[in-house]
Amino acid sequence: MKKGSKPFNPNDFFTTQTVKDIVPNFEELYTLNFKEISLNEELTKRNYEIISKEYKDFMSASLADYYEFEVDEIV
């Protein structure tokens, strides 16, 4: 090991993303009514999924009400 280097920690690369973090990349989502359309289905089309257990489809029409839910990128 080189002097001054620290051991590899995989947790250094883990970041939590929320709906609020990713929606600026998908501005068309702001125009949809999520009382009629599943946000999770729309995000799946964009290679993301909501992983928060509290999430339920059709909870609110407003995208802002979903901002705090965690998402994961589909690889």
C-alpha positions in Angstrom: 0.0 0.0 0.0 1.3 3.4 -0.9 1.9 5.9 1.9 -1.1 8.2 2.5 -3.6 6.1 0.6 -6.6 4.7 2.5 -8.2 1.3 2.0 -11.0 0.9 -0.5 -14.4 1.5 1.0 -17.3 0.6 -1.3 -19.6 2.8 0.7 -17.7 5.8 -0.5 -19.4 5.3 -3.9 -23.0 4.8 -2.6 -25.3 7.8 -3.2 -29.0 8.1 -2.5 -31.0 9.6 -5.3 -34.6 10.9 -4.9 -37.3 11.6 -7.4 -36.4 15.3 -6.9 -32.8 14.7 -8.0 -33.7 13.1 -11.3 -36.9 14.8 -12.5 -35.0 17.9 -13.9 -33.7 15.4 -16.5 -37.3 14.5 -17.5 -39.2 17.8 -17.6 -42.1 16.1 -19.4 -43.0 14.4 -16.1 -44.1 17.8 -14.7 -47.1 17.8 -17.1 -48.5 14.4 -16.1 -51.3 13.7 -13.6 -50.1 11.0 -11.3 -53.6 10.3 -10.0 -54.2 8.8 -13.5 -50.6 7.6 -14.4 -48.1 5.6 -12.4 -45.0 7.6 -11.7 -43.1 4.4 -11.2 -44.1 3.1 -14.7 -43.0 6.4 -16.2 -39.7 6.3 -14.4 -39.2 2.7 -15.5 -39.4 3.8 -19.1 -36.5 6.1 -18.3 -34.4 3.4 -16.5 -35.3 4.3 -12.9 -37.5 2.7 -10.3 -38.8 3.9 -7.0 -37.4 1.8 -4.2 -39.1 3.5 -1.2 -41.5 1.1 0.5 -43.8 4.0 1.3 -44.5 4.7 -2.4 -48.0 3.9 -3.8 -49.3 4.5 -7.3 -51.8 7.2 -7.8 -51.3 8.9 -4.4 -51.2 12.5 -5.7 -51.6 14.3 -9.0 -48.6 16.5 -8.2 -45.0 15.4 -8.9 -43.7 17.5 -6.0 -45.6 15.1 -3.6 -43.2 12.3 -4.7 -39.9 14.2 -4.4 -38.6 12.5 -1.3 -39.0 8.9 -2.5 -35.8 7.1 -3.2 -35.0 5.9 -6.7 -32.5 3.5 -8.2 -31.1 3.4 -11.7 -32.0 0.3 -13.7 -28.9 -1.1 -15.2 
